Amino acid sequence: MSIRIGIMGYGNLARGVESAIMQNDDMELVAVFTRRDPASVTIRNSQAAVCHVDDVEDWKDKIDVLVICGGSATDLPVQTPKYAAMFNVIDSFDTHANIPEHFANVDQAAKAAGKVGIISIGWDPGMFSLLRMVSDACLPEGKHYTFWGRGVSQGHSDAIRRIAGVKDARQYTIPVEEAVDRVRAGENPEFTIRQQHTRDCYVVAEEGADLAKIEEEIKTMPNYFADYDTTVHFISEEEMKKDHSGLPHGGFVIRSGVTGWDKENKALIEYKLTLDSNPEFTGSVLAAYARAAYRLNQEGQAGGKTIFDIAPRYLSAKSDEELRAHLL
């Protein structure tokens, strides 16, 4: 029997989840839920239903795992605990400072309903979190570093688009090569925010807009650009469509440590991702952990989970025998 998946929302991430489901033979997409008029939403999977969010309760016995694809700022803090009372759920909540509170809310709702609620799944938080934990355990004497990019930050791009006079924008996060080289050399340096990443902004301005004012607003924007070396490029709509229509991203986690009685030997662990499509890859990770949510609940488990709590074997469609024979 296929694992029956529902998707809450239908933006870039949800489309990534939809494409990932099509690559997994043990899963089927049965419904997509939207706040828009369902008749206005076209999905790739012609076999799945498109429903309004108000109808989600009607699917309580028809969905094994609901993948919640809303935003971390306002959607997921409300949606994930709410739907954990009805379904096994999974989300990609990425506001790091608020993860403990979000986990507690989902854990309470999922336990009460006898469901599994997995939060903060993707590549960071998610796979990078797991690698930080494992490498920290293996090299307790050391430091870890996380670099993001070169890639499009959707949140930062949106922040630029909200500036008066901006028609469209893409913002790229770029690691500082000198900082990366120093970490890989085992120096274990201390960095400021500005020393680790730069930000490149590509902006399509409205006709007649004050370009100098837009650039100043970008570079001085608190919490987004003020603490970084930021470059602003003004380009045409045609250039934006031609050169910046994709959503690439990636990054790497490095653990630099020492081994030996006198801590004389250096050891370096590095894990890297290079992604043509950030939402499609994140959707692929969500699909694998949706399988885990279903299996854990089938075993009678309930409550909140993070990537730290789930054994890798729950992610794979392969049997234990196949895993031992081919991947161990």
Secondary structure, DSSP 8 states (H G I E B T S, - for coil): --EEEEEE--SHHHHHHHHHHTT-TTEEEEEEEESS-GGG---S-TTSEEEEGGGGGGGTTT-SEEEE---TTTTHHHHHHHHHTTSEEEE----GGGHHHHHHHHHHHHHHHT-EEE-S-SBTTBHHHHHHHHHHHH--SEEEEEEE-SEE-HHHHHHHHTSTTEEEEEEEEEE-HHHHHHHHTT------HHHHEEEEEEEEE-TT--HHHHHHHHHT-TTTTTTSEEEEEE--HHHHHHHS-SB-EEEEEEEEEEESTTS-EEEEEEEEEEESBHHHHHHHHHHHHHHHHHHHHHTT--EEE-GGGS-GGGT-SS-HHHHHHHT-
